[in-house]
């Protein structure tokens, strides 16, 4: 129930951002880049990819 509430809240945040800033490409790193610059956008994308890779490795390991 807690995780479901968090997922719905996160979906609403991205929906609100997409409505307010339709010119930004979808994705976590695009919003970070628009708000904080190129370096933070890169770090956001890098951490997302690293987390996905590590999550899959730990799941299968």
N, C-alpha and C positions, 0 to 999 in steps of 0.2 A: 504494500500500500504506500509506503514511504517512497520507494523507488518509482512507482507509477506517478505519484504526485510530482516528484522531481522531473520526470520525463515530460509530463504535461506542461510544467512551468517553463522548462527549457524550450519546448516547441512554441509556446506562446511568445517567449522573448524573441526568437528568430522570426516568427510571423510578424510581430510588431516592427522589428527592424526592417524586414523586407517591405512592409507597407510604407514606412517613413523614408527609406533610402532605396528606391527601386533600381537605381543606377549601379549599385554595388552587386558584383557577382555573388551568388550564394556560396556559403561556406564560412566556417569559423575563421579561417585565416584572412579572408577578404575583409571581414569586419574589423579584425585586429589591425590590418594594414591601413584601412581607411581611418581608423581612430588614433592609432599610435605610430604609424610610419612603416617604412619598408622592413626595418630590422625586426620589429615586434611581429609583423606579419609573417616573416620568415621563421622566427622562433615558434610562433603558434603552429604553423604548418609542420615544422620539423618535429615538435613534441607530439603533435597528433599522430603523425606517421610512426614515430618511434613507439608511442603507446600502443598503437594497433599491432605493430610487429611483435613487440614484447608480449602483449596479451595473447596473441595467437601462439607464440612459442611456448609460453607457460601453460597454455591450455593443452597443447599437444604433447608437452614434455613430461 
